[in-house]
Amino acid sequence: VESVYMSSYMPDVHKHSSAVCVLRMHNVEYQIWQGMSGKSKNPFKKFYFDNLAERVRNYERKSWKEYDLLLAITEKDAQLVHRLEEVSNVVVAPFSIETENIKPTDKEEQWHGYHIGAMDWLPNREGIRWFLHKVWPRVHRAVPGFRFYFAGRNMSTEFEESNLTGVVCAGEVEDADVFVADKKILIVPLLSGGGIRVKILEAMARGKIVISTSKGIKGIEARPEEHYLRASSPEAFAKWIKWCIENKEDAQKLANNARALVMQKYDRNKVMQIVCEEVEYLIRIKRHH
């Protein structure tokens, strides 16, 4: 079952089937709304987000018990599940990628920044808005020649009409691989949200440099200044972007370290072997009973 929000169907599934039921958790969902509440200045919005977070948390706790196996996407998510509810089977299965299909580009890369993601997802919208209004002025002053490109489906007119010097809003692009191929630095300005960032793993596998907030990198076992550059303030983003431009050889070493990490921990074949072994074990138990 993909996403906890499908759990309302589980009573009927159990009624008509004895199959092993597995929930693929994308996040511990209530944390997204909890994070939005923490950042909201409007007391009415804050009340709404708090109320929603509590209701989603109660729904999640009840839903987890419907499954034979929970596939958490991060170790922290798995630990949180165990703290909130007595569930027997939680396996950490991080989002994985087919690493053999993702290689460093053979195109000449420009040392510019990019971001790509669905703009109908609230944390993406919030992060880009913060980056454009709070971060970009500092970046542009520190590195006047640096350019930032961003793309994604359902782009709002707010971003399409932003008209900032050095910023290019590409809207929805036909081919994401083509969009990222000639750009060197992935910018991840996320301020809220849980789970793991697929685009970060793909960027690392391609040999890109990743500059991310601590929230953005959440769920990836990467160490700052070894696999990525952590920036949670406008000053830090400007500092690290300038450092990359002025220290390209050292920045490339960091990107190489990140690629090696992805090959070791986030290869799809390795992750799926763990999942399949656990599911097959549960199937054997059900047959025995």
N, C-alpha and C positions, 0 to 999 in steps of 0.2 A: 504494500500500500504506500503510495507516494503522497506524503504530507499528512500531518495529524488531522487536518480538516476533513479528510475523507472518513474519519472514524465513526461517523454517525451511521455508516452502512454496516459496521462490524457485527451488531447483533443478528442481522439477517444472514451474514456470511457464516457465522457460527451455527446458525439454525440449520443451514443447508449443506454445510461442508465441515469436514474434519481436517482440512488442509492446515499445514503450518502457516501461520500468519506473521508476516514481518512488516514492521513499520520503518520506512526510510525517513528519518528525521532530517529536515533541512536546517532547522534551528530549534532551540527551545523558544517557541514563538512568543511567549509572553514578554521575554526580555526586550524584544524590539519595541513594544509599546511602553515598557518601563523606561527604556532609554529615551524615547520621545518625550515622555513626561518630565524626565529630569532636565531636559533642555528647553522645555516650554516656559515662556515668560507669562503667557496668558493664563490666568487662574482657571478660566472655564475649560480651556484646552487641557490644562494639566489635570483637572478633575476628570475629564473624559478619558484621557490616556490612562490614568490610574485605575479607573473603573474597568476599562477594557482589558488592561493587563491582568487584573485580578480575575476577571471572568474567563479569560483565555487560559490562565494558569490552572484554574479549577477544571476546565474542560480537558486540558492536556493530562493532568494527573489521573483523571478518570479514564481517559482514552488509552493511556499507556498499558493499563491492566488488560486490555482487550487482545494483546499480542503475545505470541510466543517468543518473539525476538525484536528488540529495538536496535536499529543501526544508527548510532550517533555519529555525527560528522566530525566531532572533535572530542578529545579527552575531557575537556572542561564540561562540555554538554553532558557526557556520560556521568561524570561525577555529580553534576547538578541533579540529574534524574534520580540517582541513588539517594541524594539528600532529601529530595522532595517526596519520594514514593518508594514503597517496598516492591521493587520489580526484580524478577529473577535473572533475566537475560538481557544484558546490554553489551553490544560489541561496537568498538570504535572502528568505523570504516570511513576514513576521510574521502572526500571527493577525489577521484583519481582521473588521470588523463592517459590517453594512449601515447606514451612518450615517444614511441618509435615514429609516430606520424608528425611530431612537432620538432622542428630543427631550427637552429639559428638561420635567419634569412640570408640569402645570397645577394640581396640588394644592398646598396650603400645606404647606411642609416644616418639620418640627420639627428643631431643631438638636441632634439626638441621633445616636448612632453605630449602625452596623449591620455585620454580616458575614454572608455567605451562601456556602456551599460544601459539597461532599460530605464528610461526616464519616467516610466509610470510607477517605478518602485520608489516609495517615499524617501528612504535613506539616500539613494542616489541623487535625487533632486535636491535634498537638503545639503548634501556634501558639495555638489557642484555650485550651488548658490553661495555657500560659505567660501569656497575657493575663489570664485570670481569676484566677490565683493570684498572679502577680507584679506585673502592671500595674494591674489594676482597683483594688486598695486605694489606690494613689497617685492615680489618676484621681478616685476617689470623694471623697477628701479635698480635692483641688484644686478640683473642680467638683461639689459635692454634688447639684445638680439634674440633672446629665447622666445619661442613660440609655443602655444598650447592649443592642441586640437582635441575636440571632444565630439563624440557621436553616440547615438542610441535611438531606439525606436520610441515613438510617442514623445518626441521632443516638444517641450512647451514653447510657445511664442516668446515667453519671457527670456529664454536663452537664445532663441534664434535672432532676437532683436537686441541682444546685449551690446554689440558694437564696441567692444573693448580692443584697444590697440594690442596686437600680438596674439589675440585669441580668435580661433576659427571654430565656429559651430558647424559641423558637417551634417547634422540631422541624422536620419536613418540611412546607413550605408548598405550597398548591395552585398559587399564582401568584406567581412570584418578582418580577414587575414590580409587582404590588400591594404586596408586602412592602417593597420599597425605595422606593416612590413618595414616601412622606411623611417619609423620613429623609434628613438632609443629609450626613452624614459617613461615608464608608466606612472601616472599620478593617481593615488588612491586617497581622496580626501574625506572618507566616510567618517561620520560622527556618531552614528547609531546603527543598529542592526546586528544580527548574529550570524552564525554559520561560517562558511568559508567562501573566499572569492576565487571563482574559477578563473577569471581573467588574470589574477595574480600568478597562479600556477602556470597558465599558458605562457604568460610573459616571461616568467623565469625559465621555462623550458626553451624559449626562443632566445635566451641570452640577453633579455632586456634588463635594465636597471629599474628597480621598484622603489618609489618613495611613497610611504604610506603612513597614515595615522595608526596608532596602536589598535584602534577599533577595526580598521580596515584589514590588518594583517591577522586578526584573530582567527584561530583555528589552524594556522600554518606554523609548523615547528621551525620557524626561521629566527635567527638571532640578529638584532640590529647591528649594523656596521660590519656584519660578516656576510649576511645573505640579502639584506635590504637596508634602506635608510629610513629611520623612524622620524616622523615629523608630525607633531600634534598642535603646532601653532603656526601662524603666518611667518614668524621669524625663522622657525626651523625649516619650513619649506623653502624659503628664499636662500637660507644658508646652504642646504644640501644641493639644491639645483645649481647654485654657483660653484660649489665644490666639484660636482660632476663635470661641469664644463671646463674647469681649471685643472682637473686631475683625471683625465680620461683613462689613463692606464690603470690606475688604482680602482676606478669605478668599474672597469671591465672585469677586473679580478673578482670583485664583489658579485657581478652578474654571473661569472663562471661558477662561483661557489653555490649560488642559488640554483643554477641548472643542475649541478651535481646532487643537491638536496632533493629536488623534484624526482630525479631518476631513481634515487634510493628509496624514498618514502611514499611517493604519490603515483607510482606506476600502476596502471589499472590491473594488469595481470596479477601483481603481487597482492593488491587489496582484495580482488575478487576471489583469490584462492582462500583467504581467511574467511570471507563471507560464505562461500560454498561449503567449506568444511563444517561450519557451525550449522547451516541449514540442513545438511545431510545428516548430521548427528541428531537434530531434532526430529527429522523424518523417521529415523530408525527407532527413536524412543516412542513416537506415536504408533508406529506399526506394532511394536512390542506390546503396548497396552491395549 
